Amino acid sequence: MAVISAIGMRISKTDYLEYTFCKKNLWFRKHKPELFEGVELSEFEKKIIEDGNLAESACRKLYSEGYLVESYGQSAVAETKEAMARGEKTLFQATFQRDVFFIRADILKYNEDLQGWELYEIKATNEVKRKVPHHHVNDLAFQKIVIEQCEVHVLKASVIHLNREYRKHGRIDFNELFIFANLTGEVIDAQIQVSQEMQDAKAYLSSPEEDGCLCVYEGRSNHCPTFAYSNPLVPEYSVHDINRIGMSKKKLTDWIDRGIFSLTDIHNPEELNETQRAQYDAFTLSKRIVNQQAIKKMLDGLTYPLQFFDYEGYSSAIPLFDGFGAYEQVPFQYSLHILHQDGEIEHKEFLITEPSGDLTLPLVQQMKADIDPRGTVISWYSSFEKQRNEKLAELHPEYAAFLEEINDKMFDLMKAFSENHFIDPAFKGSASIKKVLPVVVPQLSYKNLNISKGDQASERWEKLISSETSPVEKEKIAKDLLEYCKLDTWAMVEIYRALKKL
């Protein structure tokens, strides 16, 4: 146990997976935890954790005889041994430790016929994942290695994940909700590599801090939380922010090896694709690049009344509403600003506040009254709205023709920016409305709203429809949701007007 005292910590399966993603970030978690103090999880990150807990709780319903190991740490290791010794056949959170390696297994079930244990990992995903950092095979291999080093034979290793084809109708059928994926062969094949990585992680965590981290070779979306601390020479806006540069690993690797971090230092801009070159030019020239003819052609094709439309959606691992499956987005509100040819503007909106019966039928009925399919419906990142309309058409076939007509004529205002007709250095390569709005229409802002992001809206709506929420709080949440969605469509109106002035 000398190594444990040397690094003063355990290595869990979560630690191991983080090591394979960014070992330097794991080193910081163990040795400099103060770097993570005060860093709150986003609503999205909280939702991932909540969905994982919900999936695990739901899956346990398939094993009524299961015994839950409720203690933690060494107490849980002892409780697991006691439970197995007295003949418990199904264990939840069975806990094992060998050397510095520590695991809690979601489900460990004894197979009487084969005289061994079956290991099950519950994942709140719609499929088996085989890429870092969410590598289900390596996750199971880590657990299997530790359990077998504790002299418990694991004869089968499986992932239990959500069934993407399942749709709720009445009470949830948990046997249909989950899919059992037997990964035993893949897990056995992975054990040699995983075992080596485990020893490498143990040695690494016992070593002094090293410079930098390997995330420097990844695009911005794949950077670890401590990237800026590990890589002080990389500016806040760098080559890592170039559009889709993570898909061009060879190009990015060459720049990093040459010590090129700023866009102004790129030695081969001619090799950038059209979108990347537009981003590069705008930044290095420090000026806005606008294709007025392309924008005019795009906007001239729109038909009045112009109807700026936005949905807010809610999803959950365990479907709450009939007709929906795991992670299917439930449209729970919309905002609609209508711009008439004479310049008059009117606003319509709808919010589901009391889910009952056919959840989305009142929403579709109100849309039918509010939207004129003869005019253009304008959205931002229209694939989201179109997919919601396709789902609503599936649920309400009597309105399918209306919803299909809207989709056929829908215009995506984001294309003015994503197709490089309007590029500003301040966009930093993004065409998100949250990046575009403060640059194009600086007088508008989400900062003073109680809800300022989509994941917040989803979380607040879940609170709104809860029976445990007071009427006073429900009223406040509804007001906040309506204000947020209304700004989304008003922002599109003002961005449209700004483009027309060009």
KEGUZA-743194 format. One record per atom (N, C-alpha, C): x, y, z. Coordinates in steps of 0.02 Angstrom, whole numbers, plus 32768, in hexadecimal, padded with zeros to 4 digits. Layout:
XYZ...
//
This chain:
80297FC38000800080008000802B803F8000806D80377FF2809A80707FF4808780A57FC0806E808D7F86805E80BC7F51802480E97F667FF380CB7F8A7FBA80F37FA17FD2812D7FCC7FFF811E7FFB801881538025804381847FFD8063816B7FC8808D81977F9F806381CB7F7A802981B57F5E800081E67F3A7FC381FB7F637FB881D77F9C7F8581EB7FCB7F3F81E97FAF7F2F81BA7F847EED81BB7F647EDD81787F437E9C81707F347E8681377F0C7E80814C7EC37E80811A7E977E7281267E507E3281007E407DFD81257E347DBC81077E237DB780FC7DD87D8180DC7DC27D7980D37D7A7D6E81177D587D4E81467D7B7D4681897D5F7D8981AB7D577DB681A17D897DFA81BC7D847E1E819E7D487E18815C7D427E3A813A7D0B7E2381567CC77DE1815E7CBF7DC781777C7F7DDE81BF7C737DE281E77CA87DFB822A7CA07E4682297C8D7E6B81FA7CA97EB281F37C987EBA81E77C4D7E8F81BE7C307E9481B07BE87E7E81EC7BBE7E5882197BDD7E4282577BBA7E77828D7BC17E8A829D7BFF7EBF82CF7C0C7EDE82BF7C4F7F1882A07C4C7F38828A7C8A7F4E82C67CB57F5F82FE7C957F7483387CBB7F3983547CE47EFE83547CC77EC3836C7CEB7EB583407D287EBF82FE7D217EB682D17D5A7EEB82DF7D8F7F2982EC7D797F5F82FB7DA97F4B83387DD37F2E836A7DB27F1883A67DD67EE183957E087EB1836B7DF47E7B83597E227E9683397E617ECB83127E5A7EE682EF7E947F16831B7EBD7F3D83447E9C7F7283697EBE7F6383B37EC87F3983D07E9D7F2884177EA47EDC84217E9E7EB784027ECB7E6D84077EC67E53844E7ECB7E7D847B7EE67E6784C17EEC7E5A84E17EA87E7784C47E737E6A84DF7E307E2184D67E1B7DFF84A87E3B7DB9849A7E297D8884B97E597DA184DA7E8D7D7584FA7EBE7D5085357E9F7D1085397EAE7CE985717E947CD285687E4C7CE685307E2D7CD085237DE87C9084FB7DEB7C59851B7DDB7C1884FA7DDF7C0A84D37D9F7BE8849C7DA77BD284757D6D7B9E849C7D477BA084977D057B6C84B67CDC7B2B848F7CE37AF384AD7CCE7AB3848A7CD07AB7844A7CA67ADD844D7C6F7AE584137C437B0A83DB7C687B4083ED7C8B7B6783BB7CB07B3E839D7CE97B1783C87D0B7AEC83AF7D407AB8837E7D247A9F838E7CE97A6D83637CC97A89831F7CB87AC8831D7CA27AE882DD7C927AEC82B17CD17AFF82D07D097B0382AA7D487ABE82927D5D7A8D82BF7D587A4982AD7D6C7A2E82757D417A3A82797CFF7A2282447CD27A4382017CE27A8382037CF37AA681C57D077A8781A67D447A7781D07D757A5881B67DB27A12819B7DA579ED81BD7D7979A981A67D6879AB81627D4479DA815C7D1579E0811C7CF179F380E37D207A2080F17D4D7A3680BD7D7C79FC80A87DA979D880D97DC2799F80CB7DEE796A80A37DCA795C80B77D8B792880947D64793D804D7D54797C80437D44799480007D3179917FD07D6C799A7FE97DA879977FBD7DE379527F9E7DEC791F7FBC7DCD78DC7FA07DD278D77F5C7DB179077F4C7D8679087F0B7D6579237ED57D94793E7EE97DCD795C7EB97DFC793F7EC57E4179037EAC7E4C78E17EB87E8B79057E997EC7792E7E667EB979517E447EF079947E637F0079A67E997EDE79E97EB67EE679F57ED47F2B7A347ECF7F407A4A7EEC7F807A777F287F727A667F627F907A8C7F9F7F857AC17FA87FBB7AFF7FAF7FA57B357FBF7FD37B32800A7FDF7B1E801F801A7B10806580277B4B808A80467B7B806880627BB3808980817BE6809D804C7C1B80C080627C4D80D980337C9380C7804B7CC380CD801D7D0980C2802E7D16807B80467D42807680777D54803480917D19801180B27CEA803780CC7CAE801980EA7C857FF580B47C84801180777C607FF280407C827FB380297CC57FB380297CEA7F7680187CD87F3E80487CD87F4E80897CC67F1C80BC7C7E7F0680B57C517F3580A87C097F2480A17BFE7EF780657C247F03802F7C1E7ED87FF37C347E9180037C6C7E8980257C837E4680387C507E2280637C347E4680927C027E2780BE7BC47E1280977BAD7E3C80697B727E2C80427B7D7DEE80167BB87DEA7FF77BC87DB17FCD7BCE7D727FF77BEB7D7980327BF57D3F805E7BB37D2280767B817D4C80807B417D3280997B127D1C80607B2C7D2180217B067D047FEA7ADC7D347FC17AE77D757FC77AC27DA47F9C7AD67D977F547AA47D917F287AB07D7E7EE27AB47DBA7EB27A967DF27EC77A997E2E7E9D7AAB7E697EC87AE07E8B7EB67AF97EC37EDE7AF97F037EB47AE17F387ED27AE77F7B7EB47B1F7F9F7ED97B4B7FBF7EB27B837FE57ECE7BB37FB97EF67BBD7F7B7EE07BEF7F4F7EFE7C337F727EF87C597F737F2F7C957F9C7F337CD37F717F3F7D077F7F7F177D457F587F1C7D817F877F187DB67F747F3A7DF47F997F357E2F7F697F337E5C7F777F057E9A7F517EFF7ED27F827EF27F047F837F1E7F3A7FB57F187F187FFA7F1D7F2780277EEE7F0780697EF17EC6806C7EC97EB480367EA87E7C80377E7A7E3B80247E9E7E07804B7E917DC980487EB77D8E804B7E887D5E801E7E907D2380207E647CE380137E8B7CAD80307E717C6980207E877C4280097E4A7C2E7FCA7E497C0C7FAE7E0E7BC17FBC7E127BA57FD27DDA7B5D7FE17DD97B347FA47DEC7B427F6C7DC97B1E7F2E7DD97B4F7EF47DD47B507ECA7E057B777E8C7E047B477E547E167B3E7E267DE67B0B7DF27DEE7B2B7DAD7DE87B1A7D817E167B387D3E7E177B117D107DE87B367CEC7DBE7B197CBB7D8F7B227C767DAE7AEA7C5A7DC47AEC7C197DE67B057BE17DB87AEE7BE37D797B007BAE7D4A7B4A7BAD7D3A7B677BE97D317BAD7BED7D1C7BDD7BFB7D567BC17C027D917BEA7C0A7DCE7C1A7C457DC77BFE7C7F7DB77C277CBB7DB27BFA7CF97DB27C1A7D337DB07BF57D717DB67BF17D967D737BB77DB47D687BAB7DDD7D2D7BAF7E267D417BD67E4D7D1D7BE17E937D2B7BB97EBE7CFA7B927EEC7D147B6A7F187CE97B777F617CFB7B857F887CC87B8E7FD07CCF7B537FF37CAF7B30801D7CD57AF580407CBC7B0A80837C9F7AF880907C617B0A80CE7C407ACB80F27C277AC681337C367A8E815B7C1F7A9B81747BD87AAA81467BAB7AB781567B657A8A812A7B3A7A84813D7AFB7A5B81167ACC7A8480E27AA67AC480DA7AB77AEE80AB7A937B2D809C7ABC7B52806A7AA77B93805B7AC57BC5808D7AA87BEC80AB7AD47C1F80DC7ABE7C6480BD7AC47C8C80C77A917CCF80A87A8F7D0680DC7A837CF9811A7A967D2B814F7A8F7D3781717AD27D7581877ADC7D8781AD7B187D6281F07B157D49820B7B4D7D5181F17B917D1A81C37BA87CE981B57B7D7CB1818B7B927CB681457B737CED81237B827CFC80E37B637CDF80AB7B8F7CA580917B7A7C8280607BA37CA8801F7BAA7CCC800A7B767CF27FCB7B797D2A7FD27BAC7D5080087BA97D8780117BD87D6F801C7C1F7D36803B7C257D1680447C677D0A7FFF7C877CEC7FD37C617CDF7F8F7C7A7D1F7F687C867D507F717C5B7D8F7F4D7C637DB27F627CA47DB17FA27CB37DCD7FBA7CF27DAC7F987D2D7D697F967D2C7D447F777D637D537F2C7D697D547F0B7D307D5F7EC37D2F7DA47EB27D4B7DD67EDA7D397E1A7ECE7D527E1C7ED37D9E7DFF7F087DB97E017F127E027DDA7EDC7E267D9F7ECB7E0D7D757E987E2E7D997E557E2E7DB77E427DF67DD77E017DF27E187DFF7E1B7E387E387E247E727E3A7E507E5E7E307E997E1D7E397EA67E027E2C7EE97DE67DE47EED7DFA7DBA7EBC7DE87D737EBC7D9D7D667EB47D7E7D907E8B7D387D877E797D367D7D7E2E7D1D7D447E177D1F7D347DD07CE67D587DAA7CF97D807D797CC87DA37D4E7CC67D7E7D0C7C8D7D5F7CFE7C887D377CC07C657D5D7C877C477D967C987C237DBB7C647C267E057C767C2F7E2F7C437C317E787C4D7C057E997C197BD47EBF7C307BA27EDD7C027B947F257C147B7E7F4A7BE27B647F8D7BEC7B187F8A7BE47AF57FAA7C117AAC7FB27C0B7AA07FFA7BF77A8680057BBB7A7A80497BA47A3280527B8E7A1E808F7B8279D9809E7B7079CB808A7B28798D80767B1C797680607ADB795C809C7AB4798080B07A80796D80EC7A5A792B80E37A35791480A57A2D78D680987A08789980997A3678A480967A77786C80917AA6784680D37AAA780380CF7AAD77D981097AB777A980FA7AF177A281297B1C777781207B56772E81237B43770780F47B5B76BE80F57B5476A280D97B95768981067BBF767180F07C0176AC80E47C2F76A980B17C5776DF80A27C86771D808B7C5F7757809E7C787795808C7C5677A280417C5C77B280217C2477C67FDB7C2478127FDA7C27782C7FCC7C6378747FD07C6D78997F997C4678787F627C3978987F2E7C1178A27F457BC978767F717BB1787D7F8C7B6E78A97FCB7B6C78AB7FEE7BA378D1802C7BA6791C80207BA179347FE87BBB797C7FDB7BBD79917FA47B8D79CE7FAA7B7479ED7F787B497A2B7F5E7B6C7A347F1C7B6B7A6E7EFC7B897AA07EEC7B527ADB7F0A7B557B0E7EFF7B227B487ED87B427B4F7E997B2D7B837E6E7B487BC67E807B277BF47E9C7B4E7C347EB37B337C6E7E897B4C7C5F7E4D7B657C927E247B867CD07E1B7B5B7CC77E097B1C7D007DFD7AF07D2B7E3C7AE87D0B7E757ADD7D307EB37AD57D547EC67B167D337EB97B4E7D507ECA7B8E7D8F7EA07B9B7D8B7E607B8D7DC57E347B967DFE7E4B7B697DEE7E5D7B2B7E227E747AFC7E427EB57B147E1C7EDE7B387E357F207B4E7E5D7F1D7B8F7E5A7EE57BB27E767EE27BF67EC17EEF7BF97EE77ED57BC87F2F7EE07BCA7F3F7F2A7BC57F207F4C7B957F2C7F947B8D7F167FBA7BCA7EDA7FAB7BE37EBF7FCF7C1D7EEB7FC37C5B7F017F857C647F2C7F767C9C7F6C7F9F7C9A7F897FA77C5F7FC57FCF7C577FB780187C667F7E80317C4D7F6B80767C597F5F80837CA37F4580527CC67F3B80597D0F7F7E80627D327FAF803A7D207FF180417D3F801280837D2B800780987CED802380D87CD7800481117CFE7FC3810D7D0A7FA081417D2F7FBA81457D777FC5810A7D967FDF81087DDA802481297DDD804E81197DAD809181367DAB808E81817D9D806281957D70805D81DC7D5D804782067D98801681ED7DBE7FFD82137DF7802F82167E30806181EB7E2E809781ED7E6080D182197E4A80CC82347E0E8103825B7DF180F882A67DFB812D82CD7DF3812583167DF880FB83307DBE80E2836D7DC480BB838D7D9080E483957D5180C683847D1780E8838F7CD880CD83CD7CB680F083E67C8480DA84217C6080A384107C2F807684417C248043843A7BF0801484007BFB7FEB83F37BC77FC183B77BC67FB183A77B7D7FA183697B707F9883527B2B7F5B83707B097F2F83907B317EF483B07B137F0883E77AE27F4783FD7AE57F5E84317AB87F5B841A7A6F7F5783D97A657F5183BE7A217F0883B17A0D7ED983CA7A357E9283C07A277E7184037A1A7E38840079F77E0F843C79ED7DF284547A2F7DDA84927A327DC484B07A707D8F84877A957D6184687A717D2B84427A927D4584067AB87D8283EF7AAA7D9D83B57ACD7DD383C87B007DD484077B157E04841B7B467DEC840B7B8C7E1B83F97BB77E0C83EA7BFD7DFE842A7C237DE084267C5E7DCF84627C857E0C848B7C9A7E47846B7CA07E8284907CB67EB184A17C7D7E9784A27C407EC084AE7C057EE784F07C0A7EC485257C1C7EE585677C1E7F1D85687C517F1485467C897F4785437CBD7F84851C7CA47F7784E67C817FAE84BC7C687FD284D97C2C7FAF85047C077FCB851F7BC87FC7856B7BC87FEE858C7BF27FEA85D57BF87FFE85FB7BB9802285DA7B8B803785FD7B4E800085FF7B197FCB85D87B237F9485D77AF37F6486107B037F59863E7AD57F2B86767AE27EE3865E7AE87EB986887B057E7286767B0E7E5086667ACB7E63868B7A987E4A867D7A547E8786677A2C7E8786287A187EC3860B79FA7EB285E179BD7EE485BF79A37EDA8592796A7EA9855B797C7EA1854D79BC7E72851979D27E2A852C79C57E1D856C79BA7DD9858579B07DC7858979667DF48578793A7DE4857878F37DAF854478E47D7F855778BC7D45852D78AE7D5984E6789A7D4084B678C07D4B846E78B37D94845A78AE7DC0847D78D07E07846C78CC7E15842978ED7DE98415791B7DF183D3793A7DEB839A79097DCC83A878CF7DC68375789B7E058372786F7E3183A478787E6F83A7784F7EAB839D787E7EB08363789B7EE3835678CE7F2A836278B47F37834E78767F7A8356785A7F8E839F78577F5F83C978427F6D8411783B7F79843078817F4D841F78B07F54843B78F37F94842379157FA483E4790D7FE183C8792B801F83EB7910801F83F978CF8058841C78B08061846178CE802A848578D7802E84C878F4804984C5793B802E849879638043849479A9808C848179AF80A28452798680E9843E798781168478797280FC84A5794A812384E07935811E851A796780F4850F799C80EA854579CC80BB857B79B4808F856A7985805F859A796A801D85937991800C85C879B67FCE85C779DE7F9E85FE79C87FB8863679B17F8E866E799C7F7E866879527F42867D793F7F2E867C78F97F5D86A578CE7F7986DB78EB7FA5870678C47FE786E578B27FF886AE78D48038868C78C88032865278977FF6864378807FEC860B7852801586177812803F85E77801806D85F077C9805085D87787801985B477897FFD8597774B7FB285A377457F9B85E277497F5285EF77467F3285D777067F5A85D176D17F3E85B976917F22857276957F36854E76C97F1E850976D17EDD850376F87EC4853B77127E85853B77377E4B853477067E158515771D7DDA851176F17DB7855476F07D82855A76C97D62859A76BD7D4A85BA76FE7D28859277287D0E85AD77677D4785C277967D7A8598779B7DB385A777C67DD885E477AD7DDF85EB776B7E038624774F7DDE8665775C7D9B866377587D74869F77677D7D86B477B07D7F868477DD7D8B869278237DD186AF782D7E018691780D7E4786A878117E4F86EF77F67E3186FC77BD7E37873E779E7E17877477CA7DDC876577E57DBA8797780E7DE487A8784B7E04877578697E2C878178A57E6D87A678947E91878E78637ED287AC78547ECC87F178377E9587FF78137E8B884277F77E67887078287E4F885178607E2B887778947DF0889E78777DCB887D784A7D91889F782E7D5B886D781C7D20888778167CE6886078037CE7885377B77CD4881577A57CD18803775E7C8887F4774D7C6C8819771E7C258813770D7C1C880B76C37BF687D776B07BE387CC766A7B9C87E676617B968826764F7B548846764C7B27882776187B43881475DF7B1A87F675AA7AFC87B475C07B25878B75E07B0C874A75F67AD58751762B7ADE878176587AAB878D768C7A6B87A7766C7A7287D6763C7A3687F1761B7A1087BA75F67A34879075D27A13875975AF79EF872A75DE7A0E871D761879F186F0764979B0870D766779B2874D76797979876C769A7941877D76687953878B762A7920879A75F778F4875E75E8790C872375FA78E486E775EC78B086D8762078AB87017654787B86F6768B783787157679780386F7769577BF870C7685779C872576C4777E876176BF7758877C76F877168757770176FE8753773F771C876D777C775887437791778C876577AA77C7874277C377BA872F780C77C086EE781A77AB86D4785B77E886B5787F780386DB78AD783F86C778D1782B8699790A7842865B7907782686277931785C86017957784D85F07995787E85CB79BE785A859E79EF7872855F79F4785B85307A26788C852E7A607873851C7A9B789E85037AD1788A84BB7ADD78BD84917AE878B084497AEF78CB842D7B3078AC83F57B4578C083D27B8278CC83897B717901836C7B8D790C83257B83792383057BC4791A82C47BCA7930829F7C05794182587BF2796C823A7C1A798081F57C0C794481C67C11791C81CF7C4478DF81A77C4D78A581D17C34788581BD7BFD785081E77BDF781781F27C10780082307C1377CA82427C41778682437C207785824B7BDD774682577BBB773882247B8476F982147B7C76E581E27B4A76F981F97B04771281C97ADD772681D67A99776F81E97A92779081F47AC977D682097AC7780481D37AE3784381D27ACB787481A27AE278AC81C57B0778DF819E7B19791881B87B3E793A81F07B15794282287B34796482637B18794182827ADC7905826E7ACE78E082907A9978CA82D57AB378D883087A8C78C8834C7AA1787C83587A9F7861836D7AD7781A837D7ADD781383C97AD677F483E27AA077EB842B7A9A77B684427ACD77CA846B7AFD779C847F7B31778684C87B2C77A684EE7AFF779085337AF577AA854C7AB1778B85827A9A77A685A47A5F779A85EE7A6677C386137A4177B9865C7A3977B6866A79EF778D869B79DD778286AB7997777C86F7798F77AB8716796D77A5875C79597793875E790F775F878378FF7747878678BA775387CC789E777B87D0786A778B88107849776488137808773588437804770C884B77C8772F887A77967718887877597739889E7724773788E9773277048901775676FF894877657729895C77A1774F892C77BE777A893B77F6775B892C783A771B891E783B76FA890F787B771588CD7897771E88CB78D97737888E78FA7706887A793076F7883A793376CF881F796A76F187E2798776E187D379C57702879C79E876CE876A7A0176DD872A79F776B386F37A1076E186C47A3876C486A17A6876EC86727A8F76BF863E7AAE76DE86067AC176B985D07AE276E885AA7B1076D085987B4A76F785737B7B76CC853E7B9C76E285017B9C76BF84CB7BBF76D084D27C0A769E84E07C3276A984E97C7A768D84B07CA4765B848E7C8A763C84577CAF7635841A7C81766983F17C7D766683B67C51762D83887C64760483787C3475CD83497C4075B4832F7BFD759A82F37BFE757E82D57BC175B182D37B89759D82EB7B4F75C982ED7B1575F4832B7B1B763183237B34765B835B7B49766283927B16767483817AD8768683B37AA6764D83C87A78761283AA7A8075DA83BC7A5475C784067A5B75C084217A9775AE84687A9C75E284957A7C762184837A80765684AA7A61764E84AC7A157642847279F7763A846E79AE75FB8494799875C7848E79BF758984B179AD759384FC79AE75B9851579DF75C5855C79E275F3857279AA76248548799876508557795F76268560792075F58533791775CA853578DC75A5857878D7759385927912756F85D27913759F860D790A75DD8605791F760C863E791F7636864478DF7645860D78BE7674860E7885764F860D78437663863A78167649863B77D27679861677A5766885D9778F769785B1776776A885D077237684860477107694862476D076D3865076D776E286667714771E868E771F77598663773377948680773477D1865B774677D78657779277E4861C77AB77F4861377F27840861377F878598640782278A1864A782978B88631786D78EC8609786E790785F078AE795385F778AC797185E478E379BA85E578E879D1859E78F779F9858278CA7A0A853A78CB79C9851278C379AE85177887796A84FF7878796184B478807998848E787F798F84457885796D843278C77978845978FB7957844A793B790B8453793578F6848C791A78AE84997913788F846778E278B2845878AC78978428787B788D83E3789A78BE83CD78C178B8838B78E0787F83897913787583C07936783D83C2796577FB83BF793E77F783E2790677BA83E178DE77AD839B78C277E2837978AE77DA8334789677BE830778CD77D78310790A77BE82E97942777582F9795177648339794F771F834D795C76F0833379267709833078E876E0831478B276D482CA78BD770682A878D876FF826178E876CB8256791F76CC82827951769E827C798A765782937978765382C4794A761282E27939760A82E278ED75FD82A878D075FA82A4788775C682D27867759382E6788C756183137871757F8359786275B98367788075DB83A77874761B839E784A76258362783076638353780D766D838177D07638838B77A9763F83B5776C765483FB777E7637841777B27648845A77C97691845F77DF76A7842E780676EC842E781F771F842277E7770D83F877B8773983EB777F774084297753770A844E774C770B848B7723773984BF7743773784C47785776384F277A977AC84DE779C77BA849D77A477FF8486779A78188493775377EC848977237801849176DC781584DA76CE77F7850976F17805854F76E37832856F7719784A8548774878718565777F78B4857E776778C885B87780790885D7776F793385DA77AE797385C877A779A185C977DF79CB860977DB79BC8638780879DF867878087A298670781A7A3A863B783C7A7F862F784E7AAC862778107A8E861377D87AB68607779B7ADB864677847ABF868077937AE286BE77807B2786C177A07B2E869F77D87B6D86A077FC7B94865E77F47B71862677F57B9485E677EF7BAE85DA77A87B9085FC77767BA785F677317BD58630771D7BEF8653774F7C25868477467C1186C377207BD086D477207BBB871276FF7BC7874E772D7BCD8740776E7BD88775779F7C07875877D47C45877077D57C77875778047C938792782B7C95878B786D7CB187BF78987CE5879E78C57D1E87BE78D17D51879F78FC7D36878B79417D0587B1795A7CEA87A4799D7CC0876479A07CAB874A79667C86870A79667CB286D0797B7CF386D779727D2386A379827D12866079617CFC866579237CEE862978FC7CAB860979097C82862779347C41860A79467C09862E79217BD3860979137B97862778F67B5D862279277B6D861679677B3A8613799A7B19865779A37AD8865879AF7AB6869879B97AD186BC79F77AEB86977A277B0786B67A647B4986DA7A547B6B86C67A1F7BA886E87A097B98872079D87B67871579AD7B57874679787B32878379947B02877779C17AD787AE79D87AFE87E879F77B2B87DD7A277B4C88167A467B78883E7A167B8A882179DD7BB3884379AC7B88886A797A7B54884979637B298867792F7AF58896794D7ADA888279877AA788AB79A87ABC88B479F27AEE88DE79FF7B0A88E27A427ADA88FC7A777AA3891C7A637A7489367A947A4988FF7AB37A4A88C37A967A25888A7AB27A54885C7AD77A3C88407B0E7A6788137B367A3C87E37B5F7A5887A77B687A3887747B937A4F877B7BDC7A7F87A77BE87AA087A87C2A7A7187B97C637A3F87E27C577A1387F87C8D79D687CA7C9779D287957C71799B87667C7879AA87337CAE7977871B7CCF798086E67D02799086A37CE1797B869C7CA2798C86617C7A79B1867C7C3D79ED86637C317A14867E7BF97A2E86497BC97A2086097BD77A3785D37BAC7A02859D7BA77A0685767B7079D585427B6479D3850C7B9A7A0F84F87BB37A0F84C47BE679F084DD7C2779F6851E7C3579D4853B7C6F798985397C66797385497C29792B85497C1B790E85037C26793184D17C0E791A848B7C17791484797C607947848C7C877948847C7CCF790F84A07CF3790284DF7CE078CE85067D01788984EC7CEF788084D57CB1783F84BA7C9F7830847A7CC6786384507CD0785B84147CF9784384287D3F785E845E7D59784984777D9B780284927D9777F184B47D6177AF84D17D587778849E7D5C778284647D3C774D84327D38774D84027D74777C840B7DA2777F83E07DDD774683F07E0D772883BD7E2876F283C67E58770C83E37E9A774E83E07EA4776B83F87EE2777B84437EE0777284627EA5778084A97E9D774384D37EB0774D85067ED8771685307EEF76F985597EB676B9856C7EBB769A85957E8776BF85D67E7A76DA85F57EAF76FE86347EA8773E86297E7E776285F37E8D779F85E57E68778F85D17E20775985AC7E16774585997DD3773985D77DA8771786087DC6770786467DA17747866A7D8D7778866C7DBB77B7868E7DAC77DD86697D7577E086277D7A780485FF7D4777E486097D0377A286077D00777F86107CC0779186547CA1779186887CCB77A386CC7CB377EA86CD7C97781986AD7CBB785F86AB7CA5786686857C647843864E7C5D784786267C20782C864D7BE477F5866F7BED77D786957BB7780586CE7BA2782586EF7BD2785387267BC27890870D7B9B78AA86D37BAF78E486B87B8D78D586A57B4578A086807B3B788E866A7AF7787C86A67ACB785B86D77AE9784887137AC4788687387AAB78BB873B7AD378F7875C7ABE791987367A84791486F47A84793086CD7A4D791486E37A0A78D286EB7A0778B486FD79C678BB874879B878BA877279ED78C587B979E1790D87C679C9793C879F79E3798187A479CC79868795798279608763796B7961875479237944878D78FA790F87AD791478F187E678F17926881D78E87949882D791E797A8863791C79B7885178F279CC881378F37A0487FD78C879EF8802787F79B187EC7871799787F2782D7997883B7816798088687841797E88AE782F79C588C9782279F488B3784B7A3988C978417A5588B177FF7A43887477EC7A5A885A77AB7A39887F777279F98891777A79D788B6774579F688FA773A7A0E891A776F7A2D895D77687A6D895A77407A8C8920773D7ACA891977167ABD892476CC
//
